[in-house]
Amino acid sequence: MPTESGDMKLLGNFRKLIDHVSGETTYKPSNDILKPAGLEAQYTAAQAATRDVPANMAAYKAAINDASRPTMRSIGSSCARAIKETEQG
């Protein structure tokens, strides 16, 4: 799983690539996504997504914890019951 610092390093390298190709007069890709303006749009979207990681991660962890509580309780009860039955019989 990527880390925030890893994401920032990748974005820094992507920024260097954009700066490099923007200065090249011979860089003329036919695909609009690969043109400097398209790369800038991708860079901006990636920055926004990276900024949202902490908030999204907190919501994700809360949802996982809420969803797993009933399951973990039933597993605990089942294990306790199995141990008690094993000891008795």
Secondary structure, 3 states (H helix, E strand, C coil): CCCHHHHHHHHHHHHHHHHHHHHCCCCCCCCHHHCHHHHHHHHHHHHHHHHCHHHHHHHHHHHHHHHHHHHHHHHHHHHHHHHHHHHHC
